[in-house]
Amino acid sequence: MAVKKKSRRTAGGMADVLTTVPAPVTAADKIVFEIRKFIASAIFFNAQAAEKVGLSLTDMQMIHVLQLYGPATPGRLAMWTGLSTGGVTVALDRLQKAGYIRREPNPADRRSLIVTLAPVRNRKLFAIYGGVESETRRLLATLPSDDLEAVIRFFETLRAARADGKT
């Protein structure tokens, strides 16, 4: 995808600075464009939701990861999030102090812990996200099942490529 660039003079000479992205042309361009718009709006929604409950955006995303993947060790959370183990520990400390998670002994490895969500505290989050998820399901129900299957394959492909370190 071509990008428009604006040049500016810096101490080291001319530097290209990305300023706009042109209208998409191909289907792939359009998909990338729409993904970027969707991600941007989702991040802002998550930031607002986090602020409503007194969490940081990182803390909110950690809760989402635990909801999506289930109880996990801090090491597994680091792998899934791309955060350092120290960064995961700091986020888990905040979430535990706020009552959103529990750290429990790992029955498979006594040297590690399993992080689980605390259901009572997380009910507040359902009130924020429940309406969005219901509306998304309503909109998805208007699409043909073949389209939905293509969307599922698309996201599985992207997630697998990300897990392989390709994206």
MOHUTA-V398091 format. One record per residue. N is the residue number from 1. SS is DSSP state (hx for helix, st for strand, lp for the rest). OMEGA is omega in degrees with one decimal (* if undefined). D_CENTER is the distance of its C-alpha to the mean C-alpha in Angstrom with 2 decimals. Layout:
n->N ss->SS omega->OMEGA d_center->D_CENTER
n->N ss->SS omega->OMEGA d_center->D_CENTER
This chain:
n->1 ss->lp omega->178.5 d_center->24.23
n->2 ss->lp omega->177.9 d_center->26.59
n->3 ss->st omega->174.2 d_center->25.58
n->4 ss->st omega->-179.9 d_center->27.90
n->5 ss->st omega->176.6 d_center->28.56
n->6 ss->st omega->179.3 d_center->30.58
n->7 ss->st omega->173.8 d_center->32.69
n->8 ss->st omega->-179.8 d_center->33.53
n->9 ss->st omega->176.3 d_center->35.93
n->10 ss->st omega->179.5 d_center->34.79
n->11 ss->lp omega->-177.8 d_center->36.88
n->12 ss->lp omega->-179.0 d_center->36.27
n->13 ss->st omega->-178.3 d_center->37.10
n->14 ss->st omega->177.3 d_center->35.22
n->15 ss->st omega->176.1 d_center->31.46
n->16 ss->st omega->179.9 d_center->29.41
n->17 ss->st omega->178.0 d_center->26.69
n->18 ss->st omega->-179.8 d_center->24.20
n->19 ss->st omega->178.9 d_center->24.87
n->20 ss->st omega->173.5 d_center->24.10
n->21 ss->st omega->-178.3 d_center->22.97
n->22 ss->lp omega->176.8 d_center->25.73
n->23 ss->lp omega->-179.6 d_center->25.56
n->24 ss->lp omega->-178.4 d_center->24.32
n->25 ss->lp omega->-177.5 d_center->27.25
n->26 ss->lp omega->176.8 d_center->26.33
n->27 ss->hx omega->178.4 d_center->24.18
n->28 ss->hx omega->176.1 d_center->21.73
n->29 ss->hx omega->-177.4 d_center->21.78
n->30 ss->hx omega->179.3 d_center->21.10
n->31 ss->hx omega->178.7 d_center->18.12
n->32 ss->hx omega->179.2 d_center->16.54
n->33 ss->hx omega->-179.0 d_center->17.52
n->34 ss->hx omega->176.4 d_center->16.07
n->35 ss->hx omega->-179.3 d_center->12.65
n->36 ss->hx omega->178.7 d_center->12.69
n->37 ss->hx omega->179.9 d_center->13.97
n->38 ss->hx omega->179.8 d_center->11.51
n->39 ss->hx omega->179.7 d_center->8.44
n->40 ss->hx omega->-179.3 d_center->10.73
n->41 ss->hx omega->178.8 d_center->11.74
n->42 ss->hx omega->178.8 d_center->8.48
n->43 ss->hx omega->178.5 d_center->7.74
n->44 ss->hx omega->176.9 d_center->11.39
n->45 ss->hx omega->179.3 d_center->11.42
n->46 ss->hx omega->178.0 d_center->9.01
n->47 ss->hx omega->178.0 d_center->11.23
n->48 ss->hx omega->178.0 d_center->14.24
n->49 ss->hx omega->179.3 d_center->13.44
n->50 ss->hx omega->-179.4 d_center->12.98
n->51 ss->hx omega->179.8 d_center->16.20
n->52 ss->hx omega->-177.1 d_center->18.00
n->53 ss->lp omega->175.5 d_center->17.76
n->54 ss->lp omega->178.6 d_center->18.31
n->55 ss->lp omega->172.2 d_center->15.09
n->56 ss->lp omega->177.2 d_center->13.24
n->57 ss->hx omega->177.9 d_center->9.73
n->58 ss->hx omega->179.2 d_center->9.22
n->59 ss->hx omega->-179.4 d_center->11.08
n->60 ss->hx omega->179.1 d_center->9.20
n->61 ss->hx omega->177.1 d_center->5.87
n->62 ss->hx omega->176.8 d_center->8.64
n->63 ss->hx omega->178.2 d_center->10.13
n->64 ss->hx omega->-179.9 d_center->7.48
n->65 ss->hx omega->178.8 d_center->7.75
n->66 ss->hx omega->176.7 d_center->11.44
n->67 ss->hx omega->-175.5 d_center->11.74
n->68 ss->hx omega->-174.6 d_center->10.50
n->69 ss->hx omega->-179.1 d_center->12.44
n->70 ss->lp omega->-179.3 d_center->15.09
n->71 ss->lp omega->-175.5 d_center->17.07
n->72 ss->st omega->173.5 d_center->16.71
n->73 ss->lp omega->175.4 d_center->18.46
n->74 ss->hx omega->178.2 d_center->17.14
n->75 ss->hx omega->178.4 d_center->17.69
n->76 ss->hx omega->177.3 d_center->15.55
n->77 ss->hx omega->177.3 d_center->12.65
n->78 ss->hx omega->179.8 d_center->13.39
n->79 ss->hx omega->-177.5 d_center->13.42
n->80 ss->hx omega->-174.5 d_center->10.11
n->81 ss->hx omega->-174.6 d_center->8.30
n->82 ss->lp omega->176.8 d_center->10.88
n->83 ss->lp omega->173.2 d_center->12.30
n->84 ss->lp omega->177.4 d_center->16.06
n->85 ss->hx omega->176.3 d_center->17.70
n->86 ss->hx omega->177.5 d_center->19.12
n->87 ss->hx omega->177.1 d_center->15.86
n->88 ss->hx omega->-179.8 d_center->14.71
n->89 ss->hx omega->179.8 d_center->18.19
n->90 ss->hx omega->178.8 d_center->18.09
n->91 ss->hx omega->179.6 d_center->14.92
n->92 ss->hx omega->175.9 d_center->16.55
n->93 ss->hx omega->179.7 d_center->19.79
n->94 ss->hx omega->-178.5 d_center->18.49
n->95 ss->hx omega->178.3 d_center->16.93
n->96 ss->hx omega->179.1 d_center->20.18
n->97 ss->hx omega->179.8 d_center->22.33
n->98 ss->hx omega->176.1 d_center->20.70
n->99 ss->lp omega->-177.7 d_center->21.27
n->100 ss->lp omega->-178.9 d_center->17.80
n->101 ss->st omega->170.9 d_center->18.19
n->102 ss->st omega->171.9 d_center->21.22
n->103 ss->st omega->-176.9 d_center->22.06
n->104 ss->st omega->176.8 d_center->24.65
n->105 ss->st omega->178.5 d_center->26.83
n->106 ss->lp omega->-178.4 d_center->25.68
n->107 ss->lp omega->-179.4 d_center->28.52
n->108 ss->lp omega->-177.0 d_center->28.04
n->109 ss->lp omega->-173.9 d_center->28.23
n->110 ss->lp omega->178.4 d_center->29.98
n->111 ss->lp omega->-176.6 d_center->28.70
n->112 ss->lp omega->-179.3 d_center->25.06
n->113 ss->st omega->171.3 d_center->23.19
n->114 ss->st omega->178.4 d_center->20.92
n->115 ss->st omega->177.7 d_center->18.27
n->116 ss->st omega->176.2 d_center->18.27
n->117 ss->st omega->175.0 d_center->17.15
n->118 ss->lp omega->-172.6 d_center->20.10
n->119 ss->hx omega->-175.7 d_center->20.51
n->120 ss->hx omega->-177.3 d_center->22.76
n->121 ss->hx omega->-176.2 d_center->20.52
n->122 ss->hx omega->175.5 d_center->17.47
n->123 ss->hx omega->178.8 d_center->19.70
n->124 ss->hx omega->-179.5 d_center->19.23
n->125 ss->hx omega->179.1 d_center->15.55
n->126 ss->hx omega->179.0 d_center->16.70
n->127 ss->hx omega->-179.4 d_center->18.96
n->128 ss->hx omega->-173.1 d_center->16.25
n->129 ss->hx omega->-176.0 d_center->13.96
n->130 ss->hx omega->-179.3 d_center->16.95
n->131 ss->hx omega->179.4 d_center->18.43
n->132 ss->hx omega->-180.0 d_center->15.48
n->133 ss->hx omega->178.0 d_center->15.07
n->134 ss->hx omega->179.5 d_center->18.87
n->135 ss->hx omega->177.4 d_center->19.20
n->136 ss->hx omega->178.4 d_center->16.73
n->137 ss->hx omega->179.0 d_center->18.83
n->138 ss->hx omega->-179.9 d_center->21.97
n->139 ss->hx omega->179.1 d_center->21.11
n->140 ss->hx omega->179.9 d_center->20.20
n->141 ss->lp omega->179.1 d_center->23.56
n->142 ss->lp omega->-178.0 d_center->25.34
n->143 ss->lp omega->176.8 d_center->24.38
n->144 ss->lp omega->-177.6 d_center->26.54
n->145 ss->hx omega->177.6 d_center->25.46
n->146 ss->hx omega->177.2 d_center->25.85
n->147 ss->hx omega->-179.9 d_center->23.28
n->148 ss->hx omega->177.9 d_center->20.81
n->149 ss->hx omega->177.9 d_center->21.59
n->150 ss->hx omega->178.6 d_center->21.04
n->151 ss->hx omega->178.6 d_center->17.55
n->152 ss->hx omega->178.7 d_center->16.78
n->153 ss->hx omega->179.6 d_center->18.39
n->154 ss->hx omega->-178.4 d_center->16.55
n->155 ss->hx omega->175.9 d_center->13.03
n->156 ss->hx omega->178.6 d_center->14.63
n->157 ss->hx omega->178.9 d_center->16.22
n->158 ss->hx omega->-179.1 d_center->13.24
n->159 ss->hx omega->179.5 d_center->11.45
n->160 ss->hx omega->178.7 d_center->14.91
n->161 ss->hx omega->178.4 d_center->15.51
n->162 ss->hx omega->179.2 d_center->12.46
n->163 ss->hx omega->178.6 d_center->13.71
n->164 ss->lp omega->179.7 d_center->17.11
n->165 ss->lp omega->-177.9 d_center->16.18
n->166 ss->lp omega->179.0 d_center->17.27
n->167 ss->lp omega->* d_center->14.34
